[in-house]
Amino acid sequence: MPIYTAELRALTPAQKLELVEMLWDDLGERDASIPLPDWVAVEADRRRDEMRSDATLGLSHDEVWRRIERRNG
């Protein structure tokens, strides 16, 4: 698969973001698993355990949505 690095680098930040969004949407539409390196699972487990041991580190689902709604208010 050829990737034209010079052309990608020449894109504006807005164009690069649009390209990333298109790629992300395409990945989400497919029913294929995405392989992750082992370190990703290890880090996810570490963060989960850290939050479970100290509830002040995270936000509840309700609080997250309240903050989003206030920003979009």
N, CA, C, O and CB atoms as a CASP TS submission, in Angstrom:
PFRMAT TS
TARGET T0000
AUTHOR 0000-0000-0000
METHOD Language model
MODEL 1
PARENT N/A
ATOM      1  N   MET     1       0.846  -1.165   0.000  1.00  0.00           N
ATOM      2  CA  MET     1       0.000   0.000   0.000  1.00  0.00           C
ATOM      3  C   MET     1       0.897   1.235   0.000  1.00  0.00           C
ATOM      4  O   MET     1       1.588   1.497   0.984  1.00  0.00           O
ATOM      5  CB  MET     1      -0.965  -0.006   1.218  1.00  0.00           C
ATOM      6  N   PRO     2       0.891   1.977  -1.067  1.00  0.00           N
ATOM      7  CA  PRO     2       1.714   3.192  -1.087  1.00  0.00           C
ATOM      8  C   PRO     2       1.061   4.306  -0.279  1.00  0.00           C
ATOM      9  O   PRO     2      -0.137   4.561  -0.405  1.00  0.00           O
ATOM     10  CB  PRO     2       1.951   3.660  -2.532  1.00  0.00           C
ATOM     11  N   ILE     3       1.853   4.954   0.539  1.00  0.00           N
ATOM     12  CA  ILE     3       1.387   6.105   1.308  1.00  0.00           C
ATOM     13  C   ILE     3       2.258   7.286   0.890  1.00  0.00           C
ATOM     14  O   ILE     3       3.484   7.227   0.977  1.00  0.00           O
ATOM     15  CB  ILE     3       1.461   5.843   2.876  1.00  0.00           C
ATOM     16  N   TYR     4       1.628   8.329   0.447  1.00  0.00           N
ATOM     17  CA  TYR     4       2.334   9.478  -0.090  1.00  0.00           C
ATOM     18  C   TYR     4       2.577  10.491   1.020  1.00  0.00           C
ATOM     19  O   TYR     4       1.796  11.422   1.218  1.00  0.00           O
ATOM     20  CB  TYR     4       1.544  10.117  -1.249  1.00  0.00           C
ATOM     21  N   THR     5       3.673  10.291   1.736  1.00  0.00           N
ATOM     22  CA  THR     5       3.976  11.075   2.923  1.00  0.00           C
ATOM     23  C   THR     5       4.044  12.569   2.626  1.00  0.00           C
ATOM     24  O   THR     5       3.501  13.370   3.387  1.00  0.00           O
ATOM     25  CB  THR     5       5.280  10.613   3.524  1.00  0.00           C
ATOM     26  N   ALA     6       4.696  12.956   1.544  1.00  0.00           N
ATOM     27  CA  ALA     6       4.820  14.382   1.234  1.00  0.00           C
ATOM     28  C   ALA     6       3.439  15.005   1.041  1.00  0.00           C
ATOM     29  O   ALA     6       3.196  16.128   1.482  1.00  0.00           O
ATOM     30  CB  ALA     6       5.686  14.592  -0.030  1.00  0.00           C
ATOM     31  N   GLU     7       2.542  14.282   0.386  1.00  0.00           N
ATOM     32  CA  GLU     7       1.189  14.811   0.179  1.00  0.00           C
ATOM     33  C   GLU     7       0.433  14.915   1.497  1.00  0.00           C
ATOM     34  O   GLU     7      -0.309  15.872   1.718  1.00  0.00           O
ATOM     35  CB  GLU     7       0.411  13.924  -0.802  1.00  0.00           C
ATOM     36  N   LEU     8       0.620  13.938   2.363  1.00  0.00           N
ATOM     37  CA  LEU     8      -0.047  13.990   3.671  1.00  0.00           C
ATOM     38  C   LEU     8       0.487  15.151   4.495  1.00  0.00           C
ATOM     39  O   LEU     8      -0.283  15.859   5.144  1.00  0.00           O
ATOM     40  CB  LEU     8       0.145  12.665   4.437  1.00  0.00           C
ATOM     41  N   ARG     9       1.775  15.346   4.473  1.00  0.00           N
ATOM     42  CA  ARG     9       2.376  16.448   5.239  1.00  0.00           C
ATOM     43  C   ARG     9       1.915  17.812   4.721  1.00  0.00           C
ATOM     44  O   ARG     9       1.874  18.782   5.478  1.00  0.00           O
ATOM     45  CB  ARG     9       3.908  16.360   5.179  1.00  0.00           C
ATOM     46  N   ALA    10       1.576  17.885   3.456  1.00  0.00           N
ATOM     47  CA  ALA    10       1.150  19.152   2.863  1.00  0.00           C
ATOM     48  C   ALA    10      -0.287  19.521   3.209  1.00  0.00           C
ATOM     49  O   ALA    10      -0.702  20.659   2.988  1.00  0.00           O
ATOM     50  CB  ALA    10       1.301  19.089   1.370  1.00  0.00           C
ATOM     51  N   LEU    11      -1.044  18.580   3.745  1.00  0.00           N
ATOM     52  CA  LEU    11      -2.433  18.871   4.116  1.00  0.00           C
ATOM     53  C   LEU    11      -2.478  19.865   5.265  1.00  0.00           C
ATOM     54  O   LEU    11      -1.562  19.921   6.085  1.00  0.00           O
ATOM     55  CB  LEU    11      -3.178  17.579   4.502  1.00  0.00           C
ATOM     56  N   THR    12      -3.538  20.641   5.319  1.00  0.00           N
ATOM     57  CA  THR    12      -3.745  21.558   6.445  1.00  0.00           C
ATOM     58  C   THR    12      -4.151  20.729   7.666  1.00  0.00           C
ATOM     59  O   THR    12      -4.568  19.580   7.516  1.00  0.00           O
ATOM     60  CB  THR    12      -4.838  22.646   6.108  1.00  0.00           C
ATOM     61  N   PRO    13      -4.037  21.291   8.862  1.00  0.00           N
ATOM     62  CA  PRO    13      -4.499  20.559  10.044  1.00  0.00           C
ATOM     63  C   PRO    13      -5.964  20.133   9.922  1.00  0.00           C
ATOM     64  O   PRO    13      -6.316  19.024  10.325  1.00  0.00           O
ATOM     65  CB  PRO    13      -4.316  21.416  11.291  1.00  0.00           C
ATOM     66  N   ALA    14      -6.804  20.982   9.383  1.00  0.00           N
ATOM     67  CA  ALA    14      -8.228  20.634   9.231  1.00  0.00           C
ATOM     68  C   ALA    14      -8.393  19.456   8.274  1.00  0.00           C
ATOM     69  O   ALA    14      -9.213  18.571   8.518  1.00  0.00           O
ATOM     70  CB  ALA    14      -9.038  21.854   8.718  1.00  0.00           C
ATOM     71  N   GLN    15      -7.624  19.439   7.191  1.00  0.00           N
ATOM     72  CA  GLN    15      -7.707  18.331   6.238  1.00  0.00           C
ATOM     73  C   GLN    15      -7.196  17.035   6.858  1.00  0.00           C
ATOM     74  O   GLN    15      -7.754  15.965   6.616  1.00  0.00           O
ATOM     75  CB  GLN    15      -6.911  18.657   4.968  1.00  0.00           C
ATOM     76  N   LYS    16      -6.136  17.131   7.655  1.00  0.00           N
ATOM     77  CA  LYS    16      -5.596  15.945   8.331  1.00  0.00           C
ATOM     78  C   LYS    16      -6.624  15.387   9.313  1.00  0.00           C
ATOM     79  O   LYS    16      -6.816  14.173   9.392  1.00  0.00           O
ATOM     80  CB  LYS    16      -4.276  16.286   9.070  1.00  0.00           C
ATOM     81  N   LEU    17      -7.274  16.261  10.051  1.00  0.00           N
ATOM     82  CA  LEU    17      -8.293  15.819  10.995  1.00  0.00           C
ATOM     83  C   LEU    17      -9.448  15.158  10.264  1.00  0.00           C
ATOM     84  O   LEU    17      -9.966  14.138  10.720  1.00  0.00           O
ATOM     85  CB  LEU    17      -8.800  16.995  11.831  1.00  0.00           C
ATOM     86  N   GLU    18      -9.854  15.718   9.148  1.00  0.00           N
ATOM     87  CA  GLU    18     -10.927  15.116   8.359  1.00  0.00           C
ATOM     88  C   GLU    18     -10.527  13.722   7.874  1.00  0.00           C
ATOM     89  O   GLU    18     -11.346  12.803   7.883  1.00  0.00           O
ATOM     90  CB  GLU    18     -11.282  16.016   7.160  1.00  0.00           C
ATOM     91  N   LEU    19      -9.286  13.565   7.456  1.00  0.00           N
ATOM     92  CA  LEU    19      -8.790  12.266   7.009  1.00  0.00           C
ATOM     93  C   LEU    19      -8.797  11.255   8.157  1.00  0.00           C
ATOM     94  O   LEU    19      -9.195  10.104   7.974  1.00  0.00           O
ATOM     95  CB  LEU    19      -7.373  12.404   6.432  1.00  0.00           C
ATOM     96  N   VAL    20      -8.360  11.684   9.328  1.00  0.00           N
ATOM     97  CA  VAL    20      -8.367  10.804  10.501  1.00  0.00           C
ATOM     98  C   VAL    20      -9.793  10.384  10.834  1.00  0.00           C
ATOM     99  O   VAL    20     -10.041   9.218  11.139  1.00  0.00           O
ATOM    100  CB  VAL    20      -7.715  11.505  11.717  1.00  0.00           C
ATOM    101  N   GLU    21     -10.732  11.325  10.780  1.00  0.00           N
ATOM    102  CA  GLU    21     -12.134  11.015  11.061  1.00  0.00           C
ATOM    103  C   GLU    21     -12.684  10.008  10.061  1.00  0.00           C
ATOM    104  O   GLU    21     -13.430   9.102  10.433  1.00  0.00           O
ATOM    105  CB  GLU    21     -12.980  12.290  11.038  1.00  0.00           C
ATOM    106  N   MET    22     -12.316  10.166   8.784  1.00  0.00           N
ATOM    107  CA  MET    22     -12.772   9.227   7.761  1.00  0.00           C
ATOM    108  C   MET    22     -12.216   7.825   8.028  1.00  0.00           C
ATOM    109  O   MET    22     -12.935   6.833   7.914  1.00  0.00           O
ATOM    110  CB  MET    22     -12.349   9.711   6.357  1.00  0.00           C
ATOM    111  N   LEU    23     -10.931   7.755   8.386  1.00  0.00           N
ATOM    112  CA  LEU    23     -10.327   6.455   8.684  1.00  0.00           C
ATOM    113  C   LEU    23     -10.978   5.826   9.921  1.00  0.00           C
ATOM    114  O   LEU    23     -11.264   4.629   9.935  1.00  0.00           O
ATOM    115  CB  LEU    23      -8.804   6.607   8.899  1.00  0.00           C
ATOM    116  N   TRP    24     -11.208   6.635  10.955  1.00  0.00           N
ATOM    117  CA  TRP    24     -11.823   6.137  12.193  1.00  0.00           C
ATOM    118  C   TRP    24     -13.229   5.604  11.912  1.00  0.00           C
ATOM    119  O   TRP    24     -13.597   4.528  12.384  1.00  0.00           O
ATOM    120  CB  TRP    24     -11.878   7.256  13.265  1.00  0.00           C
ATOM    121  N   ASP    25     -14.009   6.361  11.143  1.00  0.00           N
ATOM    122  CA  ASP    25     -15.361   5.921  10.792  1.00  0.00           C
ATOM    123  C   ASP    25     -15.319   4.617  10.001  1.00  0.00           C
ATOM    124  O   ASP    25     -16.143   3.729  10.222  1.00  0.00           O
ATOM    125  CB  ASP    25     -16.088   7.008   9.982  1.00  0.00           C
ATOM    126  N   ASP    26     -14.374   4.500   9.095  1.00  0.00           N
ATOM    127  CA  ASP    26     -14.245   3.290   8.294  1.00  0.00           C
ATOM    128  C   ASP    26     -13.913   2.089   9.178  1.00  0.00           C
ATOM    129  O   ASP    26     -14.463   1.004   8.988  1.00  0.00           O
ATOM    130  CB  ASP    26     -13.168   3.473   7.217  1.00  0.00           C
ATOM    131  N   LEU    27     -13.021   2.280  10.136  1.00  0.00           N
ATOM    132  CA  LEU    27     -12.691   1.190  11.055  1.00  0.00           C
ATOM    133  C   LEU    27     -13.920   0.760  11.850  1.00  0.00           C
ATOM    134  O   LEU    27     -14.131  -0.431  12.076  1.00  0.00           O
ATOM    135  CB  LEU    27     -11.563   1.614  12.010  1.00  0.00           C
ATOM    136  N   GLY    28     -14.728   1.726  12.274  1.00  0.00           N
ATOM    137  CA  GLY    28     -15.915   1.429  13.066  1.00  0.00           C
ATOM    138  C   GLY    28     -16.998   0.697  12.296  1.00  0.00           C
ATOM    139  O   GLY    28     -17.815  -0.008  12.889  1.00  0.00           O
ATOM    140  N   GLU    29     -17.012   0.855  10.993  1.00  0.00           N
ATOM    141  CA  GLU    29     -18.035   0.203  10.174  1.00  0.00           C
ATOM    142  C   GLU    29     -17.717  -1.260   9.895  1.00  0.00           C
ATOM    143  O   GLU    29     -18.590  -2.023   9.480  1.00  0.00           O
ATOM    144  CB  GLU    29     -18.195   0.942   8.866  1.00  0.00           C
ATOM    145  N   ARG    30     -16.499  -1.639  10.118  1.00  0.00           N
ATOM    146  CA  ARG    30     -16.093  -3.016   9.825  1.00  0.00           C
ATOM    147  C   ARG    30     -16.264  -3.894  11.057  1.00  0.00           C
ATOM    148  O   ARG    30     -16.127  -3.435  12.191  1.00  0.00           O
ATOM    149  CB  ARG    30     -14.631  -3.061   9.339  1.00  0.00           C
ATOM    150  N   ASP    31     -16.561  -5.138  10.818  1.00  0.00           N
ATOM    151  CA  ASP    31     -16.776  -6.079  11.921  1.00  0.00           C
ATOM    152  C   ASP    31     -15.526  -6.936  12.134  1.00  0.00           C
ATOM    153  O   ASP    31     -15.608  -8.155  12.284  1.00  0.00           O
ATOM    154  CB  ASP    31     -18.008  -6.980  11.639  1.00  0.00           C
ATOM    155  N   ALA    32     -14.391  -6.281  12.143  1.00  0.00           N
ATOM    156  CA  ALA    32     -13.132  -7.003  12.321  1.00  0.00           C
ATOM    157  C   ALA    32     -12.465  -6.514  13.600  1.00  0.00           C
ATOM    158  O   ALA    32     -12.548  -5.336  13.947  1.00  0.00           O
ATOM    159  CB  ALA    32     -12.188  -6.808  11.090  1.00  0.00           C
ATOM    160  N   SER    33     -11.821  -7.410  14.277  1.00  0.00           N
ATOM    161  CA  SER    33     -11.110  -7.004  15.478  1.00  0.00           C
ATOM    162  C   SER    33      -9.835  -6.275  15.076  1.00  0.00           C
ATOM    163  O   SER    33      -9.239  -6.559  14.037  1.00  0.00           O
ATOM    164  CB  SER    33     -10.790  -8.227  16.377  1.00  0.00           C
ATOM    165  N   ILE    34      -9.438  -5.351  15.900  1.00  0.00           N
ATOM    166  CA  ILE    34      -8.227  -4.587  15.659  1.00  0.00           C
ATOM    167  C   ILE    34      -7.184  -5.078  16.653  1.00  0.00           C
ATOM    168  O   ILE    34      -7.371  -4.960  17.864  1.00  0.00           O
ATOM    169  CB  ILE    34      -8.478  -3.039  15.795  1.00  0.00           C
ATOM    170  N   PRO    35      -6.100  -5.621  16.150  1.00  0.00           N
ATOM    171  CA  PRO    35      -5.087  -6.151  17.072  1.00  0.00           C
ATOM    172  C   PRO    35      -4.420  -5.025  17.855  1.00  0.00           C
ATOM    173  O   PRO    35      -4.051  -3.992  17.296  1.00  0.00           O
ATOM    174  CB  PRO    35      -4.026  -6.958  16.302  1.00  0.00           C
ATOM    175  N   LEU    36      -4.277  -5.241  19.136  1.00  0.00           N
ATOM    176  CA  LEU    36      -3.620  -4.268  19.993  1.00  0.00           C
ATOM    177  C   LEU    36      -2.375  -4.898  20.597  1.00  0.00           C
ATOM    178  O   LEU    36      -2.364  -6.092  20.899  1.00  0.00           O
ATOM    179  CB  LEU    36      -4.577  -3.766  21.101  1.00  0.00           C
ATOM    180  N   PRO    37      -1.339  -4.112  20.773  1.00  0.00           N
ATOM    181  CA  PRO    37      -0.145  -4.653  21.429  1.00  0.00           C
ATOM    182  C   PRO    37      -0.457  -5.002  22.880  1.00  0.00           C
ATOM    183  O   PRO    37      -1.358  -4.423  23.487  1.00  0.00           O
ATOM    184  CB  PRO    37       1.026  -3.643  21.360  1.00  0.00           C
ATOM    185  N   ASP    38       0.281  -5.936  23.421  1.00  0.00           N
ATOM    186  CA  ASP    38       0.058  -6.379  24.802  1.00  0.00           C
ATOM    187  C   ASP    38       0.121  -5.227  25.797  1.00  0.00           C
ATOM    188  O   ASP    38      -0.609  -5.223  26.788  1.00  0.00           O
ATOM    189  CB  ASP    38       1.081  -7.435  25.182  1.00  0.00           C
ATOM    190  N   TRP    39       0.989  -4.247  25.542  1.00  0.00           N
ATOM    191  CA  TRP    39       1.138  -3.157  26.502  1.00  0.00           C
ATOM    192  C   TRP    39      -0.144  -2.350  26.660  1.00  0.00           C
ATOM    193  O   TRP    39      -0.356  -1.742  27.709  1.00  0.00           O
ATOM    194  CB  TRP    39       2.265  -2.244  26.076  1.00  0.00           C
ATOM    195  N   VAL    40      -0.996  -2.330  25.652  1.00  0.00           N
ATOM    196  CA  VAL    40      -2.248  -1.580  25.740  1.00  0.00           C
ATOM    197  C   VAL    40      -3.165  -2.209  26.799  1.00  0.00           C
ATOM    198  O   VAL    40      -3.753  -1.504  27.619  1.00  0.00           O
ATOM    199  CB  VAL    40      -2.959  -1.539  24.357  1.00  0.00           C
ATOM    200  N   ALA    41      -3.277  -3.523  26.770  1.00  0.00           N
ATOM    201  CA  ALA    41      -4.110  -4.216  27.764  1.00  0.00           C
ATOM    202  C   ALA    41      -3.524  -4.054  29.161  1.00  0.00           C
ATOM    203  O   ALA    41      -4.260  -3.865  30.129  1.00  0.00           O
ATOM    204  CB  ALA    41      -4.243  -5.714  27.415  1.00  0.00           C
ATOM    205  N   VAL    42      -2.214  -4.128  29.264  1.00  0.00           N
ATOM    206  CA  VAL    42      -1.559  -3.963  30.570  1.00  0.00           C
ATOM    207  C   VAL    42      -1.836  -2.567  31.117  1.00  0.00           C
ATOM    208  O   VAL    42      -2.162  -2.415  32.295  1.00  0.00           O
ATOM    209  CB  VAL    42      -0.028  -4.203  30.455  1.00  0.00           C
ATOM    210  N   GLU    43      -1.710  -1.552  30.272  1.00  0.00           N
ATOM    211  CA  GLU    43      -1.954  -0.171  30.703  1.00  0.00           C
ATOM    212  C   GLU    43      -3.422   0.057  31.048  1.00  0.00           C
ATOM    213  O   GLU    43      -3.724   0.746  32.022  1.00  0.00           O
ATOM    214  CB  GLU    43      -1.518   0.809  29.613  1.00  0.00           C
ATOM    215  N   ALA    44      -4.335  -0.506  30.268  1.00  0.00           N
ATOM    216  CA  ALA    44      -5.766  -0.377  30.564  1.00  0.00           C
ATOM    217  C   ALA    44      -6.085  -1.008  31.917  1.00  0.00           C
ATOM    218  O   ALA    44      -6.829  -0.435  32.713  1.00  0.00           O
ATOM    219  CB  ALA    44      -6.617  -1.036  29.451  1.00  0.00           C
ATOM    220  N   ASP    45      -5.526  -2.181  32.175  1.00  0.00           N
ATOM    221  CA  ASP    45      -5.741  -2.840  33.470  1.00  0.00           C
ATOM    222  C   ASP    45      -5.165  -2.005  34.606  1.00  0.00           C
ATOM    223  O   ASP    45      -5.790  -1.886  35.660  1.00  0.00           O
ATOM    224  CB  ASP    45      -5.107  -4.242  33.475  1.00  0.00           C
ATOM    225  N   ARG    46      -3.985  -1.426  34.408  1.00  0.00           N
ATOM    226  CA  ARG    46      -3.354  -0.611  35.446  1.00  0.00           C
ATOM    227  C   ARG    46      -4.227   0.598  35.768  1.00  0.00           C
ATOM    228  O   ARG    46      -4.439   0.922  36.937  1.00  0.00           O
ATOM    229  CB  ARG    46      -1.946  -0.155  35.002  1.00  0.00           C
ATOM    230  N   ARG    47      -4.729   1.257  34.737  1.00  0.00           N
ATOM    231  CA  ARG    47      -5.569   2.437  34.953  1.00  0.00           C
ATOM    232  C   ARG    47      -6.887   2.075  35.624  1.00  0.00           C
ATOM    233  O   ARG    47      -7.361   2.798  36.501  1.00  0.00           O
ATOM    234  CB  ARG    47      -5.841   3.140  33.630  1.00  0.00           C
ATOM    235  N   ARG    48      -7.485   0.949  35.209  1.00  0.00           N
ATOM    236  CA  ARG    48      -8.729   0.499  35.846  1.00  0.00           C
ATOM    237  C   ARG    48      -8.498   0.232  37.328  1.00  0.00           C
ATOM    238  O   ARG    48      -9.280   0.667  38.174  1.00  0.00           O
ATOM    239  CB  ARG    48      -9.269  -0.772  35.153  1.00  0.00           C
ATOM    240  N   ASP    49      -7.427  -0.482  37.633  1.00  0.00           N
ATOM    241  CA  ASP    49      -7.127  -0.807  39.033  1.00  0.00           C
ATOM    242  C   ASP    49      -6.848   0.449  39.846  1.00  0.00           C
ATOM    243  O   ASP    49      -7.254   0.552  41.003  1.00  0.00           O
ATOM    244  CB  ASP    49      -5.929  -1.755  39.116  1.00  0.00           C
ATOM    245  N   GLU    50      -6.154   1.401  39.235  1.00  0.00           N
ATOM    246  CA  GLU    50      -5.852   2.656  39.915  1.00  0.00           C
ATOM    247  C   GLU    50      -7.139   3.417  40.240  1.00  0.00           C
ATOM    248  O   GLU    50      -7.287   3.949  41.341  1.00  0.00           O
ATOM    249  CB  GLU    50      -4.921   3.526  39.051  1.00  0.00           C
ATOM    250  N   MET    51      -8.058   3.468  39.295  1.00  0.00           N
ATOM    251  CA  MET    51      -9.319   4.175  39.541  1.00  0.00           C
ATOM    252  C   MET    51     -10.177   3.454  40.562  1.00  0.00           C
ATOM    253  O   MET    51     -10.859   4.093  41.364  1.00  0.00           O
ATOM    254  CB  MET    51     -10.095   4.338  38.244  1.00  0.00           C
ATOM    255  N   ARG    52     -10.149   2.131  40.541  1.00  0.00           N
ATOM    256  CA  ARG    52     -10.936   1.377  41.531  1.00  0.00           C
ATOM    257  C   ARG    52     -10.401   1.592  42.936  1.00  0.00           C
ATOM    258  O   ARG    52     -11.163   1.560  43.902  1.00  0.00           O
ATOM    259  CB  ARG    52     -10.932  -0.119  41.198  1.00  0.00           C
ATOM    260  N   SER    53      -9.101   1.809  43.059  1.00  0.00           N
ATOM    261  CA  SER    53      -8.515   1.987  44.386  1.00  0.00           C
ATOM    262  C   SER    53      -8.660   3.421  44.903  1.00  0.00           C
ATOM    263  O   SER    53      -8.527   3.656  46.104  1.00  0.00           O
ATOM    264  CB  SER    53      -7.048   1.602  44.356  1.00  0.00           C
ATOM    265  N   ASP    54      -8.930   4.382  44.011  1.00  0.00           N
ATOM    266  CA  ASP    54      -9.093   5.775  44.423  1.00  0.00           C
ATOM    267  C   ASP    54     -10.187   6.414  43.571  1.00  0.00           C
ATOM    268  O   ASP    54      -9.933   6.867  42.455  1.00  0.00           O
ATOM    269  CB  ASP    54      -7.749   6.563  44.290  1.00  0.00           C
ATOM    270  N   ALA    55     -11.383   6.446  44.101  1.00  0.00           N
ATOM    271  CA  ALA    55     -12.550   6.945  43.360  1.00  0.00           C
ATOM    272  C   ALA    55     -12.437   8.419  42.992  1.00  0.00           C
ATOM    273  O   ALA    55     -13.166   8.888  42.118  1.00  0.00           O
ATOM    274  CB  ALA    55     -13.802   6.731  44.172  1.00  0.00           C
ATOM    275  N   THR    56     -11.543   9.157  43.637  1.00  0.00           N
ATOM    276  CA  THR    56     -11.407  10.581  43.318  1.00  0.00           C
ATOM    277  C   THR    56     -10.674  10.814  42.002  1.00  0.00           C
ATOM    278  O   THR    56     -10.624  11.946  41.520  1.00  0.00           O
ATOM    279  CB  THR    56     -10.678  11.296  44.437  1.00  0.00           C
ATOM    280  N   LEU    57     -10.109   9.772  41.416  1.00  0.00           N
ATOM    281  CA  LEU    57      -9.359   9.918  40.168  1.00  0.00           C
ATOM    282  C   LEU    57     -10.252  10.026  38.938  1.00  0.00           C
ATOM    283  O   LEU    57      -9.813  10.525  37.901  1.00  0.00           O
ATOM    284  CB  LEU    57      -8.425   8.754  40.001  1.00  0.00           C
ATOM    285  N   GLY    58     -11.477   9.576  39.033  1.00  0.00           N
ATOM    286  CA  GLY    58     -12.341   9.563  37.859  1.00  0.00           C
ATOM    287  C   GLY    58     -13.640  10.310  38.083  1.00  0.00           C
ATOM    288  O   GLY    58     -13.891  10.850  39.160  1.00  0.00           O
ATOM    289  N   LEU    59     -14.456  10.329  37.047  1.00  0.00           N
ATOM    290  CA  LEU    59     -15.769  10.961  37.103  1.00  0.00           C
ATOM    291  C   LEU    59     -16.836   9.919  36.823  1.00  0.00           C
ATOM    292  O   LEU    59     -16.604   8.959  36.089  1.00  0.00           O
ATOM    293  CB  LEU    59     -15.869  12.133  36.097  1.00  0.00           C
ATOM    294  N   SER    60     -17.986  10.114  37.403  1.00  0.00           N
ATOM    295  CA  SER    60     -19.103   9.220  37.104  1.00  0.00           C
ATOM    296  C   SER    60     -19.610   9.501  35.693  1.00  0.00           C
ATOM    297  O   SER    60     -19.343  10.557  35.119  1.00  0.00           O
ATOM    298  CB  SER    60     -20.246   9.389  38.145  1.00  0.00           C
ATOM    299  N   HIS    61     -20.331   8.556  35.160  1.00  0.00           N
ATOM    300  CA  HIS    61     -20.944   8.704  33.842  1.00  0.00           C
ATOM    301  C   HIS    61     -21.824   9.941  33.820  1.00  0.00           C
ATOM    302  O   HIS    61     -21.783  10.720  32.867  1.00  0.00           O
ATOM    303  CB  HIS    61     -21.765   7.450  33.472  1.00  0.00           C
ATOM    304  N   ASP    62     -22.620  10.126  34.867  1.00  0.00           N
ATOM    305  CA  ASP    62     -23.523  11.281  34.941  1.00  0.00           C
ATOM    306  C   ASP    62     -22.748  12.601  34.961  1.00  0.00           C
ATOM    307  O   ASP    62     -23.143  13.565  34.306  1.00  0.00           O
ATOM    308  CB  ASP    62     -24.412  11.179  36.190  1.00  0.00           C
ATOM    309  N   GLU    63     -21.644  12.643  35.713  1.00  0.00           N
ATOM    310  CA  GLU    63     -20.859  13.876  35.783  1.00  0.00           C
ATOM    311  C   GLU    63     -20.219  14.199  34.438  1.00  0.00           C
ATOM    312  O   GLU    63     -20.152  15.367  34.054  1.00  0.00           O
ATOM    313  CB  GLU    63     -19.779  13.760  36.862  1.00  0.00           C
ATOM    314  N   VAL    64     -19.761  13.208  33.733  1.00  0.00           N
ATOM    315  CA  VAL    64     -19.186  13.439  32.408  1.00  0.00           C
ATOM    316  C   VAL    64     -20.221  14.082  31.503  1.00  0.00           C
ATOM    317  O   VAL    64     -19.925  15.068  30.827  1.00  0.00           O
ATOM    318  CB  VAL    64     -18.675  12.119  31.791  1.00  0.00           C
ATOM    319  N   TRP    65     -21.430  13.541  31.479  1.00  0.00           N
ATOM    320  CA  TRP    65     -22.480  14.105  30.613  1.00  0.00           C
ATOM    321  C   TRP    65     -22.896  15.498  31.064  1.00  0.00           C
ATOM    322  O   TRP    65     -23.201  16.343  30.222  1.00  0.00           O
ATOM    323  CB  TRP    65     -23.703  13.186  30.593  1.00  0.00           C
ATOM    324  N   ARG    66     -22.917  15.764  32.377  1.00  0.00           N
ATOM    325  CA  ARG    66     -23.237  17.113  32.863  1.00  0.00           C
ATOM    326  C   ARG    66     -22.220  18.123  32.335  1.00  0.00           C
ATOM    327  O   ARG    66     -22.584  19.218  31.907  1.00  0.00           O
ATOM    328  CB  ARG    66     -23.267  17.143  34.411  1.00  0.00           C
ATOM    329  N   ARG    67     -20.950  17.743  32.371  1.00  0.00           N
ATOM    330  CA  ARG    67     -19.908  18.655  31.887  1.00  0.00           C
ATOM    331  C   ARG    67     -20.022  18.886  30.382  1.00  0.00           C
ATOM    332  O   ARG    67     -19.829  20.005  29.907  1.00  0.00           O
ATOM    333  CB  ARG    67     -18.520  18.102  32.225  1.00  0.00           C
ATOM    334  N   ILE    68     -20.329  17.852  29.650  1.00  0.00           N
ATOM    335  CA  ILE    68     -20.504  17.992  28.207  1.00  0.00           C
ATOM    336  C   ILE    68     -21.670  18.918  27.917  1.00  0.00           C
ATOM    337  O   ILE    68     -21.561  19.805  27.070  1.00  0.00           O
ATOM    338  CB  ILE    68     -20.729  16.619  27.544  1.00  0.00           C
ATOM    339  N   GLU    69     -22.772  18.726  28.601  1.00  0.00           N
ATOM    340  CA  GLU    69     -23.954  19.554  28.377  1.00  0.00           C
ATOM    341  C   GLU    69     -23.707  20.999  28.745  1.00  0.00           C
ATOM    342  O   GLU    69     -24.218  21.900  28.079  1.00  0.00           O
ATOM    343  CB  GLU    69     -25.125  19.021  29.165  1.00  0.00           C
ATOM    344  N   ARG    70     -22.929  21.245  29.799  1.00  0.00           N
ATOM    345  CA  ARG    70     -22.603  22.627  30.180  1.00  0.00           C
ATOM    346  C   ARG    70     -21.765  23.303  29.102  1.00  0.00           C
ATOM    347  O   ARG    70     -21.970  24.480  28.804  1.00  0.00           O
ATOM    348  CB  ARG    70     -21.852  22.656  31.525  1.00  0.00           C
ATOM    349  N   ARG    71     -20.831  22.575  28.521  1.00  0.00           N
ATOM    350  CA  ARG    71     -19.997  23.146  27.453  1.00  0.00           C
ATOM    351  C   ARG    71     -20.827  23.472  26.213  1.00  0.00           C
ATOM    352  O   ARG    71     -20.613  24.491  25.556  1.00  0.00           O
ATOM    353  CB  ARG    71     -18.866  22.176  27.081  1.00  0.00           C
ATOM    354  N   ASN    72     -21.763  22.602  25.913  1.00  0.00           N
ATOM    355  CA  ASN    72     -22.576  22.787  24.702  1.00  0.00           C
ATOM    356  C   ASN    72     -23.777  23.676  24.951  1.00  0.00           C
ATOM    357  O   ASN    72     -24.476  24.069  24.017  1.00  0.00           O
ATOM    358  CB  ASN    72     -23.042  21.446  24.171  1.00  0.00           C
ATOM    359  N   GLY    73     -24.014  23.992  26.220  1.00  0.00           N
ATOM    360  CA  GLY    73     -25.153  24.701  26.714  1.00  0.00           C
ATOM    361  C   GLY    73     -25.684  25.803  25.977  1.00  0.00           C
ATOM    362  O   GLY    73     -26.665  26.414  26.401  1.00  0.00           O
TER
END
